[in-house]
Amino acid sequence: MPHPIGPEKVKFRNRAVILKTIRQQGTISRIEIARSLHLNPSTVSRLVDELITLGLVVEGKERGQSTNRGGRRSISLEFNPGAGYLVGADLGGTNMEGGLADLDGEIVARCSMPSKSAQGKGGEDSLQRLIELTRKLVQACPDPSRIWGVGIGAPAVTLSEDGIVTWAPALGWRDLPLKGIMEKALDLPVFVENDVNLAALGEHWRGAGRGVDDLVAIFIGTGIGAGIILGGEVYRGASHAAGEVGYMVVDTDSLGRHYDQFGCLETLTSGTGIADRARRCIGAGKETTLLTLACGDPQNVTAEMVFDAAREGDVVAEAVVNETIRYLGLAVANVSCLLNPEMIVIGGGVARSADMLLEGIRQQVDGVVPAVPRLVASALGKDAVLQGAFATVLYQVSEVDWRIP
């Protein structure tokens, strides 16, 4: 039998919901909040006064007519993004990027460094570099006492509740209690999440998916992964492995095989997979400008070169791109049938060539599935994970824990 929520937690939760409403609406009055949330006006007024005292909300201009004849006009309320700061980190296998932002996600400071030193071996080196990165961001804050917390996006399956990175081969981490280590090092709340989940959350908060509560963000880089937002919340799955679309199979021949580091779909359509298919064409003796772009060495071919050559009419590159579109069409069709999202966002390094992908994928999917979602390119680009890291701190500190510093 669940324990009843005590009055203090009810108060904190209501205050958090009121703050979220003000933040989302931009400008709103007390009475409009009460009507929207079905709360007692006096309760709303008292909690708003607390938010004003905390500096999280400011009063603006008088607006509209009073609900009582002869009464005063209502006063508009606005969220104050300068009342606090958020720290975010995006951990890549090669580089880690960090940012310090206000409560609206506006970045006021950045920091980056290699994920490993030249002599670095094992995961301890990457861990110490992350601590150094985040400490620099804390030091860059005008008032470190107003930092709400730190969000970290890891390229791995993570147990987000406990902040444990189960396996991140690019960083040399296995079953690493990252949350506990970082909280001890920084003396701040720390939230750890899969980087693609954070990228999807970032697009939902400040990117292409703003205002869309059911979306899937597919990110295509060295591998392929997807972040799933359902009902405005990140969906992680029973074992925190939801969104591993890189492991989708493309035909029956793909079944009964063992995939180690990369799944079936991403061996074909990730940035690495696109370049590999182009190299096989070169190896088969097909005439293409790709060899010239790669300075005569097929191993230098990249996905970006393939798209560039296709734009210039190279037949081999066009064939590789068209095949990529068909494979991605399979993924989009399957995701659409299973989850029925309102929107699918395409992001990651390959998404820089979204102009060559999106319309082709739409044509592949149209008529195949009962409801075709809106298919759009990422609006945040390389900052998607950072924005998701900021968002997860903002949401978890002020809403999940029912408290505001």
Beta strands, then each sheet from edge to edge (+ up, - down):
strand 1: 28-29
strand 2: 57-63
strand 3: 74-79
strand 4: 85-91
strand 5: 95-102
strand 6: 107-114
strand 7: 147-154
strand 8: 157-159
strand 9: 164-168
strand 10: 173-176
strand 11: 190-194
strand 12: 215-220
strand 13: 224-230
strand 14: 233-234
strand 15: 343-347
strand 16: 374-377
sheet 1: 1+ 3- 2+
sheet 2: 6+ 5- 4+ 7+ 11+
sheet 3: 8+ 9- 10+
sheet 4: 14+ 13- 12+ 15+ 16+
end
